[in-house]
Amino acid sequence: MDAQENNPAKASDALAYISTLYAVGKEIVDKKLTSDIAVSLRQARAAPIVKQFGE
């Protein structure tokens, strides 16, 4: 991957954020949460991650 070669620190940070977001999604699937609860969980846990990543 070019990003890993050009800026390994940023690439590593990005992968950590993405991994955290996938963990939220996996929790939703594993617990078979309803869509309303899934939305609430994403807003509570994933939204701050996405916001922090954009900073």
Secondary structure, 3 states (H helix, E strand, C coil): CHHHHHCHHHHHHHHHHHHHHHHHHHHHHHCCCCHHHHHHHHHHHHHHHHHHHHC
